Amino acid sequence: MRSRQYGPDLTPPWKKQQPAPEVPAEADLVVEEVTTGFCGAVIRCEKTAQGPVVTLEDRFGKHRVFPMEPRGFLLEGRVVTLVRPAAAPASRGPARTASGSIAVPGARARVARAGRIYVEGRHDAELVERVWGDDLRIEGVVVEYLEGVDDLPAIVRSFAPGPDARLGVLVDHLVPGSKESRIAAQVTGEHVLVVGHPYVDVWEAVKPSSVGIREWPRVPRGTDWKTGVCEALGWPANTGAAWQRILSSVRSYKDLEPELLGRVEQLIDFVTVP
């Protein structure tokens, strides 16, 4: 008499767990880890000896790393399996710099010109470097840090601008009737160009969507603007860390408002004119 042959899995079909859809863990995708309930946006995926892991950032800026296990996450309330995103296909067009200019592979930095660009504020200078750094090195333009607009008249006198040594200056909150506009009028001339953006702080020149917020908060008059922004957004009261978070969200000129883009391009053209 033959014995019956049974398969290794005796689980009834209705009790079997259905496979979850696979979702590429693209940057900024918001998911929830099923066991801990931690909800956050994807920051990066990495391959480790134990398998692929994903780093999530919650709305308070806290980071946590989770293994990318099957059925390990919730996306819009449904169970999914996160997988590493496919490598982006190679672009057929010319490579471009963060400012949108055509990149010059292997190009060496040009010897610095006599002309200079001064930028008011350390954060402003870091933002200019992040987006226009490659262009400035190829053009041989050095960017100097201007601690405050009150120092500008003395800097212009010391620099002694001329036809072969033009001076461009970027200042914050350059609006009619402001102190900044009065100082700019004192030093502007044939070989000196002072331009500015209308924002209280250069943080606002980064598009809110790039930072992951709906809009920049309105801070009451008399409150330190950066501190007020952190409080309104629920960020830790650390403006330095907040700025690094904002700066890291800027990948190219597309993340900046036109009011800043146009002014920086204007300065670069001014100091590099033959």
Residue pairs with C-beta under 8 A, 6 or more apart in sequence:
17 71
19 70
19 81
20 70
20 71
20 78
20 79
20 80
20 81
21 78
21 80
21 81
22 80
22 81
22 82
22 83
23 29
23 31
23 73
23 75
23 80
23 81
23 82
23 83
24 82
24 83
24 84
24 85
24 86
25 31
25 42
25 45
25 54
25 68
25 82
25 83
25 84
25 85
26 42
26 85
27 41
27 42
27 43
27 44
28 41
28 42
28 212
29 41
29 42
29 75
30 39
30 40
30 41
30 42
31 39
31 40
31 42
31 56
31 73
31 74
31 75
31 80
31 82
32 38
32 39
32 73
32 74
32 75
33 39
33 56
33 64
33 66
33 72
33 73
33 74
34 71
34 72
34 73
34 74
34 79
35 72
36 64
36 66
38 56
38 58
38 64
38 66
39 56
39 58
40 56
40 57
40 58
40 59
40 62
40 63
40 64
41 56
41 57
41 212
42 54
42 55
42 56
43 55
43 56
43 57
43 63
44 54
44 55
45 52
45 53
45 54
45 55
45 68
45 84
45 85
46 52
46 53
46 54
46 55
47 84
50 67
51 67
51 68
52 67
52 68
52 83
52 84
53 65
53 66
53 67
53 68
54 65
54 66
54 68
54 82
55 63
55 64
55 65
56 63
56 64
56 65
56 66
57 63
58 64
59 234
60 234
60 235
60 236
61 235
61 236
61 241
61 245
66 72
66 73
68 81
68 82
68 83
68 84
69 81
70 81
71 79
71 80
71 81
72 81
72 82
73 79
73 80
73 81
73 82
74 80
94 102
94 103
95 102
95 103
95 105
96 102
96 103
97 103
97 132
97 134
97 135
98 130
98 131
98 132
98 133
98 134
98 251
98 252
98 253
99 131
99 132
99 134
99 135
99 252
99 253
99 265
100 252
100 253
101 134
101 135
103 134
104 138
107 138
109 137
109 138
109 140
110 137
110 138
110 139
110 140
111 140
112 140
112 141
112 142
113 139
113 140
113 141
113 142
113 165
113 271
113 272
114 164
114 165
115 141
115 161
115 164
115 165
115 166
115 167
115 168
115 271
115 272
116 141
116 142
116 143
116 144
116 159
116 165
116 167
116 168
116 271
117 128
117 136
117 141
117 142
117 143
117 144
117 167
117 168
117 169
117 170
117 267
117 268
117 271
118 143
118 144
118 145
118 146
118 152
118 155
118 167
118 168
118 169
118 170
119 125
119 128
119 143
119 144
119 145
119 146
119 169
119 170
120 146
120 147
120 148
120 149
120 169
120 170
120 171
120 172
121 145
121 146
121 172
121 201
121 202
122 145
123 201
123 202
123 203
123 243
123 247
124 170
124 172
124 202
125 143
125 145
126 247
127 202
127 205
127 206
127 247
127 250
127 256
127 260
128 136
128 143
128 170
128 264
129 136
129 143
130 247
130 250
131 250
131 252
131 253
131 256
131 264
132 264
132 268
135 268
136 142
136 143
136 268
139 268
139 272
141 268
141 271
141 272
146 152
146 155
146 169
146 171
149 171
149 172
149 179
149 180
149 183
149 184
150 183
152 169
152 171
152 183
152 184
152 187
152 194
153 183
153 186
153 187
156 167
156 187
156 192
159 165
159 167
161 167
161 189
161 191
161 192
162 191
163 191
165 191
166 191
166 192
166 193
166 270
166 271
166 273
167 191
167 192
167 193
167 271
168 192
168 193
168 194
168 195
168 267
168 268
168 270
168 271
169 184
169 187
169 192
169 193
169 194
169 195
169 267
170 195
170 196
170 197
170 263
170 264
170 267
171 180
171 184
171 194
171 195
171 196
172 180
172 196
172 197
172 199
172 200
172 201
172 202
173 180
173 196
173 197
173 198
173 199
173 200
174 180
174 181
174 184
174 194
174 195
174 196
174 197
174 198
175 181
175 198
180 196
184 194
184 196
187 194
188 194
193 266
193 267
193 270
195 263
195 266
195 267
196 263
197 205
197 257
197 259
197 260
197 263
198 259
199 205
199 257
199 259
199 260
200 225
201 225
201 226
202 260
203 216
203 226
203 229
203 243
203 246
204 216
204 257
205 256
205 257
205 259
205 260
206 246
206 249
206 250
206 255
206 256
206 257
207 255
207 256
207 257
208 214
208 215
208 216
210 249
210 250
210 251
210 254
210 255
211 245
211 246
211 249
212 249
213 233
216 229
217 228
217 229
217 232
217 233
219 225
219 228
219 229
219 232
220 228
226 239
226 242
226 243
227 237
227 239
229 235
229 242
230 236
230 237
230 238
230 239
230 242
231 237
235 241
235 242
235 245
236 242
249 255
250 256
253 261
